[in-house]
Amino acid sequence: MATTRLPPPYDAALPDYHIDGAYDEMFGADGRVRPEYEKLLQAFLDMPADELQARKLSSDASFMTQGVTFTVYGREEGTERIFPYDLLPRLITGKEWEQIEKGLMQRITALNLFLHDVYHEGKIFSDNVVPREVVYTCKHFRREMRGLQVPRNIYIAITGTDLLRLDNGEFVVLEDNLRVPSGVSYMLTNRRAMKRTLPNLFLSYRIRPIDHYSQLLLSTLRSLAPEGRPEPTIVLLTPGVYNSAYFEHTYLARQMGVELVQGRDLLVHDNIVYMRTTAGLRRVDVIYRRVDDDFCDPLAFRSDSILGVAGLLNAYRAGNVTLANAFGTGLADDKAIYAWVPQIIRYYLHEDPILNNVETYLLTDARKRQHVIENLEKMVVKPVGESGGYGMLVGPASTSEEREKFKDLIQADPRNFIAQPVLNFSRAPCLIGDHIEPRHVDLRPYILFGDQINIVPGGLTRVALQRGSLVVNSSQGGGSKDTWVLES
């Protein structure tokens, strides 16, 4: 795609900054700085290069000291590394955030109603809105959840929804993350690093706070406790130190003041979950689980799992323990179900979606499948049940051999894939070495659903650090930056 340099005076100050047709978070199409970014840009341009690098090194050292790491799988040079952090924050106006917030609240409400309906009456099937086979062929659909009453009818207590901004400035939903959404600890540590590294700049803006997220999460979990447990014991269940997000598990447990446990720390007796402690067994009422369904209970799901707790599903069925999120919520973040979310919103809420979907091709449709196969170089192809950017094809960056491989995979199992057109989504300014360049970014806000729906203002802005890359996933080498939602 053709790129153009910025007009004077920024062409000289930012020689490596180009506009390529994507929405630029800092510059308008005419090259003028967006009003909210004027003070930020000037502050960085006025800062000597050696001071800028010193502040960057200071933030990196802070992340190192805190152990803010992420595991990158499939890299020969080693898996554990410091979480990449960009010093330039991403700014969102209060008006823009108001629209995002309304859209997310609408979406999570509808998805929760959908999950309850699917596991109970199934009215959406009988009314021919969503086909049964789409749901029943989802690998995250749990027949064990049929007819099971969950606390407050809330299946999805914690959500991270990925948003993109298109070239017209509109935010759209790329995907919903409902199983064990990750990244919120990086949102919180990014903010702490920004306050410490650039305190004067931070104070010069009126920025909505996010530091209360951990207490909101704790309140949400408490609100979902079983009846008759006014002072519930809450634990965070982790797969252990080798999990890619283990730093986050320890961070959130510490921030909430709850125990971090592994499967071996828990047991089930008479359908009640207990935690082993030095003082004896202690009843557990709420489990914030960061373990996928398959590994949570070897008696109910994968018998070879050593990460879960034998009998957990029975304790859950008996109503003696709450799980956040509920078993079976992965159904609603299946990427084939994603394509039906606009219809789901209209069906349950009788409203048009506030945040639109990205155009999505369901490859079980022979005509759409053929179109995608013939245009793989222009498509992003994703397996429906994966996360973290694994197993996908980014057409423009793929080889002919990779496209041939995906053609065979699609034809062998079309239900397992969806395709979307390659989107030239928005770019934000990033500090690359000692100069500023634009990089593609997305946004993952975090939604909590208990007594009410709470969304802290902002979220995790993820950055595709490689020039021209569209892959922002941390597990694939992306980074992040602080997200400032400004007061109106």
Secondary structure, 3 states (H helix, E strand, C coil): CCCEECCCCHHHHCCCCEECCCCECCECCCCCECHHHHHHHHHHHHCCHHHHHHHHHHHHHHHHHHCCEEECCCCCCCCEEECCEEEEEEEECHHHHHHHHHHHHHHHHHHHHHHHHHCCCCHHHHCCCCCHHHHHCCCCCCHHHCCCCCHHHCCCCEEEEEEEECCCCCEEEEEEECCCCCCHHHHHHHHHHHHHHCHHHHHCCCECCCCCHHHHHHHHHHHCCCCCCCCCCEEEECCCCCCCCHHHHHHHHHHHCCEEECHHHEEEECCEEEEEECCEEEECCEEEECCCHHHCCCCCCCCCCCCCCCCHHHHHHCCCCEEECCCCHHHHHCHHHHCCHHHHHHHHHCCCCCCEECCCEECCCHHHHHHHHHCHHHEEEEECCCCCCCCCEEHHHCCHHHHHHHHHHHHHCHHHEEEEECCCCCEEEEEECCEEEEEEEEEECEEEECCCEEECCCCEEEECCCCCCCCCCHHHCCEEEEEEEECC
